[in-house]
Amino acid sequence: MLSKSQISFVNALHLKKNRKDRGLFLVEGIKSISEFINSKYQVDSIYCTGSSLEKFNHLSPSIKLHEISESELKKISTLNTPQDALAIIRIPEKTPLRSESFLDKYTLVLDGIQDPGNLGTIIRTADWFGFSVIICSEDTVEAFNPKVVQASMGSLSRLSVHYANLPSFIGEMRLPVYGALLEGDSVYTAGFDQPGLIVLGNEGKGISDSVIELITDKITIPRFGDAESLNVAVSASIICSEIKRRGF
């Protein structure tokens, strides 16, 4: 049975401030939790109902396993319909961004992405296409937001997501910068001559002016219909697919 203090502790992690202060975040659902168990992340504890208890029979002794009722799970879940299990996982320590680690590969750079579902979907897409690192502006939604984690469907366990002052970061990298804009070379015919940074902007405002100034190659996804805009996560999928189609 969950105590009031346990319920309070888990519910506190619904908020960004508390996740940051305690260095912990939440993952829900057996599949996603299993992905993190088998990753570099450190799983602190798991709360699950009796029906899913057998799924976690072979856990490391360092992981605390709590059997709880469905009603108790509802009290700590971030979801309207809880998914049988919830895990508390440690946020990894920040590692320095070294310029040499970005050579000879394409890296997604996200400028001001606000919607958690979009960021989670981009993380999942990047994982699908074999990207290992995503760089985010400091005002991009937090990667450990429960909605981001949920939308990533476990892919966050395999990717490194870093936050940085983008103008400073891009300036230090000295790499080609491909910016997704409304006007530019078609993504289907653009050169992509050298590996570099692929910048995608805010859902409504696009790429910020301070970052646009650093773009070396403007690219666009040509429009064939009448839609006013294209979802940023969909745009990321198209660009990643085109880069991989060319064998990069």
C-alpha positions in Angstrom: 0.0 0.0 0.0 1.3 3.4 -0.9 1.8 5.9 1.9 0.8 9.5 1.6 4.5 10.5 1.5 5.1 8.1 -1.4 2.2 9.5 -3.3 3.3 13.0 -2.6 6.9 12.2 -3.7 5.9 10.7 -7.0 3.3 13.4 -7.8 6.0 16.1 -7.1 7.8 14.7 -10.2 5.0 15.7 -12.4 6.5 19.2 -12.2 9.7 20.3 -14.0 11.1 22.2 -11.0 10.9 19.1 -8.8 12.4 16.8 -11.5 15.3 19.2 -11.8 15.8 19.5 -8.1 15.7 15.8 -7.4 17.3 14.6 -10.6 14.4 12.1 -11.3 11.7 11.7 -13.9 8.8 9.4 -14.7 8.3 6.8 -17.3 4.9 5.0 -17.7 4.0 1.7 -19.5 5.7 -1.7 -19.4 7.3 -1.4 -22.8 8.8 2.0 -22.3 10.0 1.1 -18.8 11.7 -2.1 -20.2 13.5 0.1 -22.8 15.0 2.2 -19.9 15.9 -0.9 -17.9 18.0 -2.1 -20.8 19.7 1.2 -21.4 22.3 3.5 -19.9 19.7 5.1 -17.6 19.5 4.1 -13.9 16.1 3.0 -12.9 15.4 3.9 -9.2 12.0 2.2 -8.6 9.0 0.7 -10.3 5.4 0.8 -9.2 3.1 -1.8 -10.9 -0.1 -3.6 -10.4 -0.2 -7.3 -9.6 -1.1 -8.2 -13.2 2.2 -6.8 -14.5 4.4 -7.9 -11.6 5.8 -10.9 -13.5 7.1 -8.6 -16.2 9.7 -7.4 -13.8 10.8 -10.7 -12.2 14.5 -10.4 -13.2 15.2 -6.9 -12.1 18.6 -5.8 -10.6 18.5 -5.8 -6.8 19.2 -2.0 -7.0 15.8 -1.4 -8.4 13.0 -1.1 -5.9 9.8 -2.9 -7.0 6.4 -1.9 -5.4 3.2 -3.8 -6.1 0.3 -1.4 -5.9 -3.4 -1.4 -6.8 -5.0 0.1 -9.9 -6.6 2.8 -7.8 -3.2 3.7 -6.2 -1.6 3.8 -9.7 -4.2 6.4 -10.7 -3.2 8.6 -7.8 0.4 8.8 -9.1 0.1 8.5 -12.8 0.3 11.5 -15.2 -2.1 9.7 -17.6 -5.9 9.7 -17.6 -5.7 6.0 -18.2 -2.7 4.5 -16.4 -0.7 1.8 -18.2 -0.1 -0.8 -15.4 3.3 0.4 -14.4 5.2 3.6 -13.5 9.0 4.0 -13.0 11.1 6.6 -11.4 14.4 7.0 -13.3 17.5 9.1 -12.7 18.3 12.0 -15.0 21.8 11.4 -16.3 24.5 13.9 -15.5 25.2 16.5 -18.2 28.2 15.8 -20.4 30.1 18.5 -22.3 29.4 19.0 -26.0 32.6 18.3 -27.9 32.9 19.6 -31.4 34.7 16.5 -32.6 31.7 14.3 -31.7 29.6 16.1 -34.4 32.0 15.6 -37.3 31.0 13.3 -40.2 27.4 13.1 -39.2 24.1 14.9 -39.3 22.6 16.2 -36.1 19.1 17.6 -35.5 19.0 21.0 -33.8 15.6 22.2 -32.4 15.0 25.9 -31.9 12.1 26.7 -29.6 10.0 23.6 -29.9 7.2 24.0 -27.4 4.8 21.1 -27.9 5.7 18.0 -25.8 4.1 15.7 -28.3 6.2 17.2 -31.1 9.5 16.8 -29.2 8.6 13.2 -28.2 7.7 12.3 -31.8 11.0 13.9 -33.1 13.0 11.9 -30.6 11.2 8.7 -31.8 11.8 9.7 -35.4 15.5 10.4 -34.8 15.8 7.0 -33.2 14.1 5.3 -36.1 16.5 6.9 -38.6 19.6 6.2 -36.5 20.4 9.7 -35.1 22.0 9.5 -31.7 22.0 13.1 -30.5 19.6 16.0 -30.5 20.5 19.5 -29.6 17.8 21.8 -28.2 17.6 25.5 -27.6 17.2 26.5 -23.9 13.6 27.4 -24.5 12.6 24.1 -26.0 10.3 22.0 -23.9 12.1 19.7 -21.4 12.9 16.2 -22.7 11.9 14.7 -19.3 8.4 16.2 -19.4 6.0 13.2 -19.0 4.2 14.0 -22.3 7.6 14.1 -24.1 8.6 10.8 -22.6 5.3 9.2 -23.4 5.4 10.4 -27.0 9.0 9.1 -27.5 7.7 5.6 -26.8 11.0 4.5 -25.2 13.3 6.1 -27.8 14.5 8.6 -25.2 16.4 5.7 -23.6 18.7 5.5 -26.7 19.2 9.2 -27.5 21.1 12.0 -25.9 19.2 15.2 -25.7 21.3 18.3 -24.9 20.2 21.9 -24.3 22.4 24.8 -25.3 22.5 28.5 -26.3 22.1 27.8 -30.0 24.0 30.8 -31.5 27.0 30.0 -29.3 26.8 26.3 -29.9 26.4 26.6 -33.7 29.2 29.2 -33.8 31.6 26.9 -32.0 30.9 23.9 -34.2 32.0 25.4 -37.5 29.9 23.0 -39.5 27.4 23.4 -42.4 24.0 24.6 -41.0 21.0 23.4 -42.9 17.9 25.4 -41.9 14.4 24.3 -42.6 12.6 27.4 -43.9 9.6 28.3 -46.1 12.0 29.4 -48.8 15.2 27.5 -49.8 16.4 24.7 -51.9 14.0 21.7 -52.1 15.0 19.0 -49.6 14.7 16.5 -52.5 17.4 18.3 -54.6 19.5 20.1 -52.0 23.1 19.1 -52.0 23.6 18.1 -48.4 27.2 18.0 -49.6 28.7 17.8 -46.1 27.4 16.5 -42.8 26.3 19.2 -40.5 23.5 20.6 -38.3 19.8 20.3 -39.4 17.9 23.2 -37.7 14.1 23.0 -37.2 12.2 26.0 -35.7 9.3 26.8 -33.4 5.9 25.6 -34.4 4.5 29.1 -35.0 7.5 31.4 -35.3 10.0 29.2 -37.1 13.7 29.6 -36.6 14.8 32.5 -34.4 16.6 35.5 -36.1 19.8 34.9 -34.2 20.0 31.4 -35.5 18.9 32.2 -39.1 21.9 34.4 -39.4 24.1 31.3 -38.9 22.4 29.2 -41.5 24.7 28.3 -44.4 22.2 26.3 -46.5 18.4 27.1 -46.6 16.3 24.1 -47.3 12.5 23.7 -47.7 10.0 20.9 -48.1 8.1 21.9 -51.2 4.3 22.3 -51.0 2.1 20.7 -53.5 -1.3 21.3 -51.9 -3.0 24.2 -50.1 -2.0 23.5 -46.4 -0.6 26.6 -44.8 2.1 24.8 -42.8 3.6 21.5 -42.0 3.9 20.0 -38.5 7.5 20.3 -37.3 7.7 16.6 -36.3 6.5 15.6 -39.8 9.1 17.9 -41.3 11.8 16.2 -39.2 10.6 12.8 -40.5 10.8 13.9 -44.1 14.3 15.5 -43.8 15.7 12.5 -41.8 14.3 10.1 -44.4 15.8 12.1 -47.3 19.2 12.3 -45.7 19.2 8.5 -45.0 17.9 7.8 -48.5 21.1 9.3 -49.9 23.1 6.9 -47.7 24.3 9.4 -45.1 
